[in-house]
């Protein structure tokens, strides 16, 4: 039976460089964009930090103050929210279990988790899913994806909700929000590589049929590119950021292109290795499609450069495509899509629960 009642929620993605929020509503299976907003956090010499620089822990009181100011300014009154937890605050790992009965699996996973999570299990909340299953009667051999989040990270988001008067509908690692929003508007018959190119780190994930198969995080990031430009060109951070945004990977501007392309080549090699390793393990499955998202995804020339370098189909995430929205905003939302993919994904989760 299709529900006649409308649900609504805010999807909130607090990043190192910006805070993004989308307000979504749904009736049945139809989801509608009600509002969206992005707040840029100053970087460089005038930085406004949302996370503790050493621990990577959300600065809850500071972030709550910013969120309350944003909501007042754009007049969003929705109190039901879903938060994305950045990948640098979570632990991802995969491992294989030997053949065993179904009843033995939960205890075996908990035992194995102790060897993969670098802090005591009592200090984390963890979940798992089976990503491969091979029948070896009378037992099964399993490949397991394990995700763990420190409890102090969860408490920091609960603190934000308490200060802002939010009702939390969900908390999830940002990669799952990305998968939800991107796969909602895309159809692929083969596994796809999703890249979340952020300000502080970048995550490369392999996804098949909405399921995360593997995920790897790297230090290459928007801030790392700016730091490299600053060092090589001998300009301050803000000047380097302006050069990066203006020229990107434009070969007509040789100085910036030489610096940025060298870093992107290293990144492309990592993408290539992850895709090849996956294909070798699967034999019949190959990665032909790559979708890039995140604040750095729209760097001038990046999509075409990666497509040429990797010899694969590279496209920008277009998560707004799966939402009902004013037709007049079509081109603008398409440009903003890569940056809002995670916020839209957790917002979708918020209206589904």
C-alpha positions, 0 to 999 in steps of 0.5 A: 500500500502506498503511503498517503502521508508526506515525510520530510527530513534534513540531510546534513553533511558536515565537511572540513571545508563546508556544510551542506544541507538538503531538505527533502520530502517524500510521499510514497516512492516520490522524493522532492527537493524542498530546499538546499544550502551550502555554507563554506567554512573559511580555510587557510589563514582564516580557517573556521574548523568543524573538526578537531585537527588531531583527533578528527572529532566533530567540534559539536558546540561550534558546528551547532552554532553554525547550523542554527545560524544557517537554518535561521537565515534560510528559514528551514524549520525541519527538525528531523535530520540525518547526519553523514559521518565523514570517512576519516571518522570511520573504520572500513575493512573486509575479511574472509571467513573460512567455511562455517555454519550460519549459526557460527557467523556472528561470533566469528565476525565479532572475534575477527573484528578485534583484529581489524579495528585499532581500538577496543570494541567496547569503544565503537559501534560496528556493523557488517554485511556479507558481500560474497557468499560461496556455498561449500556444503555443509557450510559457507565461505564468506567475505565480510565488509565491516564498518565501525564508528567510535562511540565518541564520534556518535556522541558528538553528533548527538550533542549537535542534535541536542543543542539544535533541537533536532530529532535524529533519524539516522547516522551513517558513514558518508560513503553509504549516503553517496551510494544511495544518491548516485545509484538512485539516478544511475543504472549500471549492469557492471560494478562501478567505481565511486570517487568522493574527492574531498577537501581533506581526503578522498575515498575510492569505492567499488559498488555493485547493485547498491552494495559497497564491496570495497573502500579505500581512503587516500590523503590526496585532497583539495587542500593537498593540491592547494598546498602543493601549488602554494609550495611550488609557485611560492604563493600563500594558501589563499592565492594558491586556492584561487589559482586552482579554482580559476585554472584547474587542469587547463594545459594553457596555464602551464605552471598550474597544470604541471603541478596539479597533473603530477598529483592527479597522475599519482591519484589515477594510478591508485584508481587504476590499481584498485579497479584492476585488483577488483577485476582480477579477483572477479575475473568476469567483472570489469570496471568500465564506469567511474563516477566522481563526487565531492567538492573537488569533482568539479575542478576544471578539466578533472573529468576529462583528464581522468577519462583520458588517463584511465581509458574509462567512462568518467562522469560527474555525480548527478544526484538531484536528477532523482528528485522532483525539483523546479525545472528552472533550477536544472542546470544549476542543480546539475553543477552542484550535484557532485558536492551535494551527493552525500547530503542528498543520500543521507536525506533520502535515508531520513525520509525512508525511516 
